[in-house]
């Protein structure tokens, strides 16, 4: 059997562990694995008639992947394209004719399937977040033999309790907040640490809890600037070292305000979030006179090697995926529910969006995590 494997969307620590595990599990069964480079872009751009098409492929052998688990990122590289609504600029020249006159996008799924067949693949394992998983579900509906795995720092994929990359993002964030306390304390300032989290504040919630931040702001709850400033001043005064700490997800909004975006929109009209930390810092300074330190962790949250939990999770997910391929249980999505691996329909992630259960896990009045009712809950409390 010959398996194709790709990684899509933003990189996270643990992807290389998943790649290595798939290759080793396949080799044990006498199978081969072909890496498809740059996510779905690899299958869009691969042209069987063009020798240069090999640039989009990577043969994965046990020798080739022997040490890749020691680093973060993905050796297969990644992209954020959607082949079922690909823009003209993203399409290779040979496929420009697929676009109707005046159309901005085209569905190149037939070409993706044709590439899969030309490569003589028996199955495909795709690792990604919402976008990658949504397109994987589309291919499953079209009959492609596919198994998908979730990865994202935000942990916002519907149907699974945890995703590859989430644990390391929390580990990095807690370490950073802890380190930044020395500077905040030395200068007697309000420290504001901005984390990734566009729609879900779960990463910020758990990072703020474990780093013992004074206040934690999540994407699901708009923030009252007056109330937050009063809290920041009170926390600052109560601390013998005269500083306070606020952790904020990038998707946080002030009451009556909009998300803070920056940069040019991409081909799909999406702009990057980021900058709410600066906005909050300005609001606090204006109301209290306290100086602030604003630190956006951004890509530091997903740089470097995975922590132990992400190594374990990626190993488990990848092993499970190969077992599903062996059993020919295609059109499936690998998930964790209640601490156990389960196989769901590939379309499951598209049925909702996971976020913080505010009523159960957060005090919206004080802007603090509220973890309780632990009896019977999984050990991973996110």
N, C-alpha and C positions, 0 to 999 in steps of 0.2 A: 504494500500500500504506500502511496505517496501523498503526504500531507503538505498543504500550503499553510503558511502562518504569516500574519501581519499584525502590526501595532498601529493604532490610529489615535488622533487627538493629541492633547498635551502629554508630554512624557511624565512619568512618575517612577520613583524607585521601586524596584520589584519586577519590572518588565523583563529585564535580562534573566532574572531567575526563572520566570515563566517560560521564556524561550529555551533556556538550557534544559529545563525539566521536560518539556515537550520532546526535544531532540533525544534526550536520554531514554525516555519511556518508549519513543518510537523505535530507537535502535534496539532496545531489548526485544521488540517484537519483529525485528528484521525489516522495519519500514524505513523510508527516507523522508526527509523534511526539506522543503524548499521555502526559503524566506522571500517574502514579497516586500520590496523596499518602499518606504514612504507611504505606508497605509494603503488606502484604496487607490491612491495615485499610481501605485505600481501596476495594478490590473488595468487601469485606464490607459496608461502609456505603453504597456508591453505590446510589441508588434512582432508576431512570430516571423514575419517576412524580413525583419530588419535585425541584422546581427547586433546592432547597438542596443537592442532590447534587453540584452543580458545585463545592462547597467541597472535594471530594475529588479534583478533577481540576486539571491545569495544562497548558495547551497549550504545547508546547515548540517554539520557532522559533529559527533561527540568531541573530536579534536578541535574543531573551530570554536565551539562554545565552552571549552573546558574552564576558562577563567572569567567569563563574562558576568557571572553572578556577583563578582566582587565590586562591580561598579553600578552606578545608577543609569538612568536613561535607557535607550534601546539601540542595540546595534543595527536594527532594521530601519532606523529612522522613522519619521512619522509625518503626517500631514493632516489637514482639517477639511479636505474636500468632500463634497457630497455628489457621487456620480449620477444620482438620479435628478440632480438640478445643477449640473456643472456649468460654470460660466465659460464663455467663449475663450477668455484669456487663459483659463486653466486647461483647456482641451489641447491635445497634440494636433499638429497641423493636419495629419491624415484624417482626423475625425471632425474637422471644422464643417464638413458638409452635412453633418448630422443636425445642424442648427437650422431651424426654419427661418425664413426671411424676417429680419427684425427681432427675432427672439433673443433674449438675454441669456437664457439657460436652455439646456437640453438634457434629456434622460439617456445616458450612455450605458445603462444597465445591460442591454444586449451585448455590447462590446466587452463589458466586464466578464460576463458569462462566457463569451467566445474565447477570451484570453485564458480563463480558468480551464476550459476544455482543451485548448491548444497546448497548455502546459501538462496535460494528462494527469491532472490532480484528481485524487479520489475523495478528498475532503479538505475543508478549510477551517482553521482555527483563527478567529479574529479577537483581538484584545483591545478594548477601548471604552470610552464613556458614552454619553447619550447619543451623539451623532454617529459614531462607529457602530454602536449596537443597533440603532434604528435602521441603518442601511443593511446590517447583517440580517435583521428580521425581514427586510424587503427581499433579499436574496433567498432566504429560507422559503418565503411564500412563492418564489419563482422556481423552487425545486432544487436549489443548489445545496449540496450536502455540507452544512456549516454548523459549527459550535462556537458560541461566543462567551467571552469572559469579561467581567467588569473591572475597570480601573478608573479612579479619580480621587484627587485629594479632597474634594468637597463631600464625598460619600453620599451623593444625591441621586444615585441610580435606584430606580424603583424596583422592588422585588428582592433585593439583597440587603442584609444587615450591614455588610462591610465590603469595601472594594480595595483592590491593590493600590497602594500609595497613600491611603488615608492615615494609617498608623505612623508612617515616617513623617508625614506632614505635621502631625501633632507633636511628635518627638522633636523635630527641628524647631517648631514654634515655641514649645515649652523651654527648650534650651536657650533660645534667643531672648525670650522675655526675662528669664532668670539672669542672663548675662547683662542685659541692658539695665537692670535694676541698679547696678553700681554707678553707672553714669547718671541716671535719674536722681539717685540719692545724693551723689556728689554735688550736683547743681541745684538740688531742691526743686525739681520740676515735675510736671505732669507728663508721664510717659504714655504715648499712644502708639500701639503696635497694630498695624493694619495687615490682615491676612487675606489670602484668597477665599472666595466664597460668594459667588455671584447671586445665586438664588437660595442656597442653603447655608445657614450659619452653624452647621454642626461642627465643623473643624474649629471655628472660633470658640464655640461653646465649650468643647472639651479642653481645648488649649487654655482658655481662660480659667477653667475650673482647676486643672492640674498645675498651672503656673501660679495659682492663687492671686489672679488679678483682682483689683478692687471692683472693677465693673467690666462686664463683657457685653458687647453689642452684636446682635445677630441680624441677619438679613430679613428675617421674618417679622421683626418688630421695629416700626419707625421710632425714632428717638426724639424726645423733647429736649431741645438745646438748653433751656433754662434749668430744667431738672437735672440734666447731666452735669452742667457746670456747678450746680450746688453740691451734688454728690462729690465731684472731683475736688472741690475746695474743702469739704468736710473730711474726705479721705486723706488729703494732703496734710491737714491740720492734725489729724489723729495719729499720723505716723511720726514716731520720734525722729526719723531721718528726713521728714518733711518732703515726701514725694508720694505720688500715687500712680497707679498703673491701670490703663484702659486697653483692652483688647477689642478690636473691631473687625468684622468681616467686610470685605470690599463692597458688598452689595447693600450695606446699611444706608438708610435714607433718614434725613431729618424730617420731622412731621411737616407736611405741606411741601416738601422738596422732592427732587427727582434723584435718580442714581447719578453718581459722579462718573462721567466717562471721559476718555481722552483719546487722542490720535485719530487718524483717518479710518473710516469704515472699510471693512474688507469687502470682498466680492459679493458677500451675502448681506451687506448692510450692517454688520456687527462691528461695534466699537469696543475698545477695551475698557473694562471698569478699573477704577483705581483713583485714589485721591481723597476719599472720604476722611482719612486720617487728618489731612491738612485742613479740611473744612471744620472738623471737630476741634482741632487745635486752635483755630482762629476764633471759633465761637467761645471756647473756654477762656482764652486770653482776654477777649473783649468783655466778658462778664465778671471775671475774677481778678484779672491782672496777673495771674500766674503764668510763668513761662512754660512752654511745652517742648517736648522732644517727640517728633513724629518719625517712626521707622516703618517703612513698607518692606515686609519680608519677601513678598513676591516670589520670584523663582528660587530663592534660597530654600523655600519650603519643599521643593521637589528636586533639589540638587544632591548629588552624592549617593552613596550606597544605601540600600534599604535597611531598616532596623530589623530586629529578629522576628517580630510579628509579621511584617510584610514579606520576609523571606519564607516564613512558614505558610502564609496565606497564598502566595504566588505558587509555591510548590504544590500545595493542595489543589488549587484551582486547575493548574496545568495537568497534574496527574489525572484528575477527574475528567478533564476534557479529552485526553487520549483514551481513557476508558469508554467514554461515550462514543467516540469515533469507532473504537473496536466493536462496540455493541450496535453500531449503525443507528444510534439514536440521534439523528440529525435534526436540525431546526430547533436546537435546544440552547438555553442560556444557563450557565453555571452560576449558582447563587449560594449564599449562606443564610439560613434562617434558623433562629434559635440556637446558633452555635453548630449547626449541621449543614453539610453540603447537600444541595438539592438541585435537580435538573428541572428547569421550567421551560415553558414555550419561549422561543426566541423573541417573540413580540412582547413579553412581559414588561421590559423596561419602558416601553412606550405607553403603558397604561396609566402612568402617573409620574409624579416627581417626589422623591423623598426629601424631607426637610425636618427641622426641629419640631417635635411635639411640644409646643410652647406651654400648653396647660400642664404637662407632666414633667417638663425638664427645665423650665425657665420662669423666673419671676420678672414679669414685664414692668412692674412698678419700680423695682430697685435695680434693674439691669444686671441681674446676677443669675448664674446657673442654679437650678434647684433640683438636685438628684435625690430621689426618695423612693419608697416602696420597692426595696431591693429584693424582697422574697420572691424567688422564682424567675428573676430576670437573668438574661445571659451575662457572663462575666464581662464581655465587651459592652459597656453601658451606653454607647452612642446611639 
